[in-house]
C-alpha cells in the first residue's frame, strides 16, 4: 500500500518534473551563454568528462562519496550508522533505520562539490579567498560533472536496490530528478547570483504545473458530464 501511494504521488508529480527540468535548462542557458563568467565552470565540467571517458573513471572515489552521503544523511535524521564498506565497484552502509531521503540522497547530493564549497567557505573565514574564486568555480564545475556522470552511469549500468527500497523505480527517478534540479539551481545561484532568480523559477514552475493539472481536471470533468448526459 505504501509503495502504491508513492507510485501515485510520482504520477501526480510528473508535470512538476517536466516543467522543473525545462525551467532549470532555461536558466542554464541563460547562465552559460555568458561565457566570460561561466567559462571556469564549463571548463571544469569538460575536463572531468574528458578524463572520465578517456582516462580514468574514479569508481572507488564515487563509491566512497556515495556511501558517505548515505551515512551522513542517516545521522542527520538521527539514525545510527553501524558500518560503512567501500570497495572499487560497490559498497554498503549498515544502519538501524532508513527512509527514502536517506536511500536516495547520494543520487541528488553532489558530495564532492558540496565538500569543495564547505572547504572554500571555511578557508574564507580565516583567509581572503576572493582571488581564488575562479579556481573554486572550476572545481565545482568539475565535481558537478563528476556527480552527474557517475549518477547516470550508476543508474544506467546496474540494477540499484536503492530504488526499490525507496519506493519503486518511478517514484525514485522522480525524486532523483527533482532533487538534482533543486541542487543544480542552488549551485548556480551561489556561483552566479545575478543571473539566477530562484523565486522567478519557482513561480514559473508552479504556474505551468497548476495550469496543466487545471486543464487535465477540467477535461476529465467534462468527459464525466458528457458520459452522464
C-alpha positions in Angstrom: 0.0 0.0 0.0 2.8 2.4 0.9 4.6 1.8 -2.4 1.3 2.3 -4.3 0.8 5.7 -2.7 4.4 6.6 -3.7 3.7 5.4 -7.2 0.5 7.6 -7.3 2.5 10.6 -5.9 5.1 10.1 -8.6 2.4 10.1 -11.3 1.0 13.4 -9.9 4.5 14.9 -9.8 5.3 14.2 -13.5 4.1 17.6 -14.8 6.2 19.2 -12.0 9.2 17.3 -13.1 8.8 18.3 -16.7 8.4 22.0 -16.0 11.2 22.0 -13.4 13.6 20.4 -15.9 12.5 22.9 -18.6 12.9 25.9 -16.2 16.4 24.8 -15.0 17.5 24.1 -18.6 16.4 27.6 -19.5 18.4 29.0 -16.5 21.4 27.0 -17.5 21.2 28.5 -21.0 21.0 32.0 -19.5 24.0 31.4 -17.2 26.2 29.6 -19.7 25.5 32.0 -22.5 27.7 34.4 -20.7 30.9 32.6 -21.4 33.1 35.1 -19.7 31.6 34.3 -16.3 30.8 30.7 -16.9 34.0 29.5 -18.7 35.5 28.3 -15.4 32.5 26.1 -14.5 32.2 24.7 -18.1 36.0 24.1 -18.3 35.9 22.1 -15.1 32.9 20.1 -16.3 34.6 19.5 -19.7 37.8 18.4 -18.0 36.0 15.8 -15.9 34.1 14.5 -19.0 37.4 14.1 -20.9 39.1 12.3 -18.1 36.1 10.0 -17.3 35.5 8.9 -20.9 39.2 8.6 -22.0 41.5 8.1 -19.0 40.0 7.1 -15.6 36.5 6.8 -14.1 37.2 7.4 -10.4 34.9 4.4 -9.4 36.2 4.0 -5.9 36.1 7.7 -5.2 32.5 7.7 -6.3 31.6 4.8 -4.1 33.2 6.5 -1.1 31.2 9.7 -1.7 28.0 7.6 -2.3 28.2 5.6 0.9 29.4 8.6 3.0 26.4 10.5 1.8 24.1 7.7 2.9 25.8 7.7 6.3 25.7 11.4 6.8 22.0 11.6 5.7 21.2 8.8 8.1 22.9 10.6 11.0 21.1 13.9 10.2 17.8 12.0 10.6 19.0 10.6 13.9 19.6 7.1 12.7 22.5 5.1 14.0 25.2 4.0 11.5 27.0 0.8 12.4 29.4 0.2 9.5 30.5 1.6 6.1 32.1 -0.6 3.5 33.7 0.9 0.4 35.1 -1.3 -2.5 36.1 -0.5 -6.0 32.7 -1.2 -7.6 30.4 -1.4 -4.7 29.8 -0.5 -1.1 27.2 -0.5 1.7 26.2 1.2 4.9 24.7 -0.6 7.8 22.2 1.5 9.8 19.4 0.8 12.3 16.8 2.6 10.2 16.4 4.4 7.0 13.9 6.3 4.8 13.5 7.3 1.2 15.6 10.5 1.6 18.5 8.6 3.2 18.3 6.0 0.5 18.2 8.4 -2.4 20.5 11.2 -1.0 23.6 10.1 -2.9 21.8 10.4 -6.2 21.0 14.1 -5.9 23.6 15.4 -3.4 26.9 16.2 -5.2 29.1 15.1 -2.3 32.5 16.4 -3.6 31.0 19.7 -4.9 29.4 20.3 -1.5 32.7 19.4 0.2 34.5 21.9 -2.1 32.1 24.6 -1.1 32.4 23.9 2.6 36.2 24.0 2.3 36.1 27.2 0.3 33.8 28.9 2.8 35.8 27.5 5.8 39.1 28.9 4.5 37.4 32.2 3.7 36.6 32.6 7.4 40.3 32.9 8.2 41.9 33.9 4.9 40.9 36.1 1.9 39.9 33.7 -0.9 38.4 36.2 -3.4 41.5 35.9 -5.7 40.9 32.1 -5.9 37.2 32.3 -6.8 37.9 31.2 -10.4 39.6 28.1 -9.1 36.6 27.4 -6.8 34.2 27.7 -9.7 36.4 25.4 -11.9 36.4 22.8 -9.1 32.7 23.0 -8.6 32.1 22.5 -12.3 34.5 19.5 -12.2 32.7 17.9 -9.3 29.2 18.7 -10.6 30.1 16.9 -13.8 31.6 14.0 -11.7 28.2 13.8 -9.8 26.1 13.9 -12.9 28.1 11.4 -15.0 28.6 9.0 -12.2 25.0 9.1 -11.1 23.8 8.4 -14.7 26.3 5.7 -15.0 25.3 4.0 -11.8 21.6 4.1 -12.6 22.0 3.0 -16.2 24.5 0.2 -15.9 23.3 -1.6 -12.7 20.1 -2.5 -11.1 20.1 -0.4 -8.0 18.3 -2.0 -5.0 18.1 1.5 -3.5 15.4 2.5 -6.0 13.2 -0.4 -4.9 13.8 0.2 -1.3 12.9 3.9 -1.6 9.5 3.1 -3.1 9.9 1.8 -6.6 11.7 2.9 -9.8 9.2 5.6 -10.9 9.0 7.3 -7.5 12.8 7.1 -7.1 13.6 8.6 -10.5 11.1 11.4 -10.0 12.6 12.3 -6.6 16.1 12.0 -8.0 15.4 14.3 -11.0 13.6 16.9 -8.7 16.4 16.7 -6.2 19.1 17.2 -8.8 17.3 20.1 -10.4 16.9 21.8 -7.0 20.5 21.3 -6.1 21.7 22.5 -9.5 19.6 25.6 -9.2 21.1 26.3 -5.8 24.6 25.8 -7.0 24.1 28.1 -9.9 22.6 30.7 -7.6 25.6 30.6 -5.4 28.1 30.8 -8.2 26.2 33.3 -10.5 23.7 35.1 -8.2 23.0 37.9 -10.6 21.9 35.6 -13.4 19.7 33.2 -11.4 16.3 34.2 -10.0 15.1 31.3 -7.8 11.8 32.9 -7.0 11.0 33.5 -10.6 11.9 30.0 -11.4 9.7 28.6 -8.7 6.8 30.8 -9.8 7.2 29.7 -13.4 7.2 26.0 -12.5 4.2 26.4 -10.2 2.1 28.3 -12.7 2.9 25.8 -15.5 2.2 22.8 -13.3 -1.0 24.3 -11.9 -2.3 25.2 -15.4 -1.6 21.7 -16.7 -3.5 20.0 -14.0 -6.3 22.5 -14.3 -6.7 21.6 -18.0 -6.5 17.9 -17.2 -9.0 18.0 -14.4 -11.4 20.2 -16.4 -11.2 17.7 -19.3 -11.9 14.8 -17.0 -14.9 16.6 -15.5 -16.3 17.5 -19.0 -15.9 13.9 -20.1 -17.8 12.6 -17.0 -20.6 15.1 -17.5 -20.8 14.1 -21.2 -21.0 10.4 -20.3 -23.8 11.0 -17.8 -25.7 13.1 -20.3 
